[in-house]
Amino acid sequence: MSVQDPPTLLQLSVQRLLRDEALAISSLQYLPRALFPLLFKEAFNHRQTNVLRAMVAVW
């Protein structure tokens, strides 16, 4: 039996942000760049191409 670690608060906040595509795109300019790698991975895994395009433009 394997026990998975619960997601971190950072992971949960990124997942929640990506639920609302318009909010995610509009908030990119205010987010610290340190969050972009995790945000990029989550957006890529969930095939959110509009968010990915906006991230690349801002990054």
C-alpha atoms as a printed R data frame, in Angstrom:
   type eleno elety resid chain resno       x      y       z
1  ATOM     1    CA   MET     A     1   0.000  0.000   0.000
2  ATOM     2    CA   SER     A     2   1.466  3.348  -0.995
3  ATOM     3    CA   VAL     A     3   0.585  6.593   0.662
4  ATOM     4    CA   GLN     A     4   0.600  9.728  -1.452
5  ATOM     5    CA   ASP     A     5   1.532 13.049   0.042
6  ATOM     6    CA   PRO     A     6  -1.281 15.575  -0.021
7  ATOM     7    CA   PRO     A     7  -0.827 18.439  -2.473
8  ATOM     8    CA   THR     A     8   0.911 21.514  -1.148
9  ATOM     9    CA   LEU     A     9  -0.880 24.800  -0.697
10 ATOM    10    CA   LEU     A    10   1.021 26.117  -3.719
11 ATOM    11    CA   GLN     A    11  -0.149 23.223  -5.891
12 ATOM    12    CA   LEU     A    12  -3.735 23.677  -4.735
13 ATOM    13    CA   SER     A    13  -3.650 27.405  -5.449
14 ATOM    14    CA   VAL     A    14  -2.267 26.851  -8.967
15 ATOM    15    CA   GLN     A    15  -4.943 24.250  -9.690
16 ATOM    16    CA   ARG     A    16  -7.643 26.604  -8.419
17 ATOM    17    CA   LEU     A    17  -6.327 29.511 -10.477
18 ATOM    18    CA   LEU     A    18  -6.360 27.421 -13.650
19 ATOM    19    CA   ARG     A    19 -10.035 26.513 -13.175
20 ATOM    20    CA   ASP     A    20 -10.911 30.035 -14.325
21 ATOM    21    CA   GLU     A    21  -9.028 30.595 -17.584
22 ATOM    22    CA   ALA     A    22  -9.882 34.296 -17.873
23 ATOM    23    CA   LEU     A    23  -8.740 34.971 -14.315
24 ATOM    24    CA   ALA     A    24  -5.530 33.010 -14.853
25 ATOM    25    CA   ILE     A    25  -4.674 34.970 -17.994
26 ATOM    26    CA   SER     A    26  -5.505 38.361 -16.491
27 ATOM    27    CA   SER     A    27  -3.483 37.688 -13.332
28 ATOM    28    CA   LEU     A    28  -0.283 36.578 -15.076
29 ATOM    29    CA   GLN     A    29   1.239 40.045 -14.974
30 ATOM    30    CA   TYR     A    30   0.865 40.149 -11.179
31 ATOM    31    CA   LEU     A    31   2.200 36.677 -10.357
32 ATOM    32    CA   PRO     A    32   5.810 36.173  -9.279
33 ATOM    33    CA   ARG     A    33   7.881 34.605 -12.035
34 ATOM    34    CA   ALA     A    34   8.920 31.860  -9.602
35 ATOM    35    CA   LEU     A    35   5.388 30.428  -9.943
36 ATOM    36    CA   PHE     A    36   5.553 30.177 -13.727
37 ATOM    37    CA   PRO     A    37   7.261 26.750 -13.990
38 ATOM    38    CA   LEU     A    38   4.614 25.058 -11.827
39 ATOM    39    CA   LEU     A    39   1.815 27.014 -13.497
40 ATOM    40    CA   PHE     A    40   3.187 26.088 -16.918
41 ATOM    41    CA   LYS     A    41   3.319 22.374 -16.044
42 ATOM    42    CA   GLU     A    42  -0.244 22.370 -14.745
43 ATOM    43    CA   ALA     A    43  -1.570 24.288 -17.750
44 ATOM    44    CA   PHE     A    44   0.295 21.944 -20.096
45 ATOM    45    CA   ASN     A    45  -0.986 18.813 -18.340
46 ATOM    46    CA   HIS     A    46  -4.561 20.085 -18.583
47 ATOM    47    CA   ARG     A    47  -4.136 21.245 -22.198
48 ATOM    48    CA   GLN     A    48  -4.996 24.865 -21.484
49 ATOM    49    CA   THR     A    49  -3.500 26.289 -24.646
50 ATOM    50    CA   ASN     A    50  -4.827 29.819 -24.174
51 ATOM    51    CA   VAL     A    51  -3.167 30.067 -20.770
52 ATOM    52    CA   LEU     A    52   0.063 28.658 -22.202
53 ATOM    53    CA   ARG     A    53   0.086 31.216 -25.015
54 ATOM    54    CA   ALA     A    54  -0.497 34.070 -22.584
55 ATOM    55    CA   MET     A    55   2.211 32.766 -20.262
56 ATOM    56    CA   VAL     A    56   4.793 32.604 -23.027
57 ATOM    57    CA   ALA     A    57   3.953 36.175 -24.049
58 ATOM    58    CA   VAL     A    58   4.344 37.472 -20.473
59 ATOM    59    CA   TRP     A    59   7.273 35.270 -19.452
